[in-house]
Amino acid sequence: MASYRFLFISGASIQSVRTFECDNDAGVILRASGILSAHPEHPQIEIWETDRFVARLTRDPLVKGGLCVTMHN
């Protein structure tokens, strides 16, 4: 299992950082989407595995419950 950091972002500021263990990138993105949906105070989450950017999840204001996912390979 890998250790991933979630950066909870609001505006231009990191509001909090949490660490999660997950088997792979796909699993951690699903976990982040559930957390983002449950916490409207955080409009964006960045996911990092050590110094590797995994993904950024951002609420889509045009779609109810919608998320935009940006990934890096």
PADREN-489803 format. One record per residue (C-alpha): residue number from 0; residue in three letters; x, y, z. Coordinates in nm, 3 decimals. Example, Ala and Ser with C-alpha at 12.3 -4.5 7.8 and 13.67 -1.06 7.14 Angstrom:
+-----+---------+---------+---------+---------+
| num | residuo |      xx |      yy |      zz |
+-----+---------+---------+---------+---------+
|   0 |     ALA |   1.230 |  -0.450 |   0.780 |
|   1 |     SER |   1.367 |  -0.106 |   0.714 |
+-----+---------+---------+---------+---------+
# end
This chain:
+-----+---------+---------+---------+---------+
| num | residuo |      xx |      yy |      zz |
+-----+---------+---------+---------+---------+
|   0 |     MET |   0.000 |   0.000 |   0.000 |
|   1 |     ALA |   0.114 |   0.351 |  -0.077 |
|   2 |     SER |   0.084 |   0.659 |   0.140 |
|   3 |     TYR |  -0.093 |   0.955 |  -0.021 |
|   4 |     ARG |  -0.130 |   1.314 |   0.103 |
|   5 |     PHE |  -0.456 |   1.501 |   0.050 |
|   6 |     LEU |  -0.421 |   1.879 |   0.042 |
|   7 |     PHE |  -0.758 |   2.039 |   0.113 |
|   8 |     ILE |  -0.760 |   2.370 |  -0.073 |
|   9 |     SER |  -0.991 |   2.670 |  -0.051 |
|  10 |     GLY |  -0.908 |   2.968 |  -0.270 |
|  11 |     ALA |  -0.530 |   2.994 |  -0.291 |
|  12 |     SER |  -0.471 |   2.843 |   0.055 |
|  13 |     ILE |  -0.412 |   2.492 |   0.181 |
|  14 |     GLN |  -0.662 |   2.452 |   0.467 |
|  15 |     SER |  -0.546 |   2.112 |   0.591 |
|  16 |     VAL |  -0.342 |   1.806 |   0.499 |
|  17 |     ARG |  -0.432 |   1.443 |   0.570 |
|  18 |     THR |  -0.255 |   1.119 |   0.488 |
|  19 |     PHE |  -0.429 |   0.807 |   0.356 |
|  20 |     GLU |  -0.309 |   0.459 |   0.265 |
|  21 |     CYS |  -0.440 |   0.307 |  -0.056 |
|  22 |     ASP |  -0.350 |   0.029 |  -0.301 |
|  23 |     ASN |  -0.332 |   0.246 |  -0.613 |
|  24 |     ASP |  -0.405 |   0.583 |  -0.773 |
|  25 |     ALA |  -0.754 |   0.485 |  -0.890 |
|  26 |     GLY |  -0.857 |   0.384 |  -0.540 |
|  27 |     VAL |  -0.723 |   0.700 |  -0.381 |
|  28 |     ILE |  -0.903 |   0.918 |  -0.638 |
|  29 |     LEU |  -1.232 |   0.743 |  -0.555 |
|  30 |     ARG |  -1.168 |   0.800 |  -0.185 |
|  31 |     ALA |  -1.091 |   1.168 |  -0.245 |
|  32 |     SER |  -1.409 |   1.215 |  -0.448 |
|  33 |     GLY |  -1.618 |   1.077 |  -0.162 |
|  34 |     ILE |  -1.444 |   1.302 |   0.089 |
|  35 |     LEU |  -1.483 |   1.608 |  -0.134 |
|  36 |     SER |  -1.854 |   1.535 |  -0.179 |
|  37 |     ALA |  -1.902 |   1.509 |   0.197 |
|  38 |     HIS |  -1.711 |   1.830 |   0.280 |
|  39 |     PRO |  -1.843 |   2.131 |   0.087 |
|  40 |     GLU |  -1.612 |   2.364 |   0.281 |
|  41 |     HIS |  -1.324 |   2.232 |   0.068 |
|  42 |     PRO |  -1.381 |   2.304 |  -0.302 |
|  43 |     GLN |  -1.059 |   2.129 |  -0.411 |
|  44 |     ILE |  -0.830 |   1.840 |  -0.312 |
|  45 |     GLU |  -0.483 |   1.775 |  -0.447 |
|  46 |     ILE |  -0.344 |   1.424 |  -0.410 |
|  47 |     TRP |   0.029 |   1.359 |  -0.379 |
|  48 |     GLU |   0.236 |   1.044 |  -0.331 |
|  49 |     THR |   0.560 |   1.177 |  -0.180 |
|  50 |     ASP |   0.674 |   1.432 |  -0.445 |
|  51 |     ARG |   0.458 |   1.287 |  -0.728 |
|  52 |     PHE |   0.143 |   1.478 |  -0.819 |
|  53 |     VAL |  -0.139 |   1.226 |  -0.866 |
|  54 |     ALA |  -0.456 |   1.430 |  -0.923 |
|  55 |     ARG |  -0.654 |   1.742 |  -0.845 |
|  56 |     LEU |  -1.028 |   1.713 |  -0.781 |
|  57 |     THR |  -1.233 |   2.031 |  -0.811 |
|  58 |     ARG |  -1.605 |   2.082 |  -0.766 |
|  59 |     ASP |  -1.783 |   2.163 |  -1.091 |
|  60 |     PRO |  -2.024 |   2.448 |  -1.008 |
|  61 |     LEU |  -2.223 |   2.384 |  -1.327 |
|  62 |     VAL |  -2.308 |   2.022 |  -1.239 |
|  63 |     LYS |  -2.481 |   1.931 |  -0.913 |
|  64 |     GLY |  -2.245 |   1.693 |  -0.734 |
|  65 |     GLY |  -2.007 |   1.708 |  -1.030 |
|  66 |     LEU |  -1.628 |   1.693 |  -1.003 |
|  67 |     CYS |  -1.350 |   1.779 |  -1.243 |
|  68 |     VAL |  -1.045 |   1.553 |  -1.213 |
|  69 |     THR |  -0.703 |   1.663 |  -1.341 |
|  70 |     MET |  -0.437 |   1.392 |  -1.349 |
|  71 |     HIS |  -0.069 |   1.369 |  -1.437 |
|  72 |     ASN |   0.094 |   1.057 |  -1.583 |
+-----+---------+---------+---------+---------+
# end
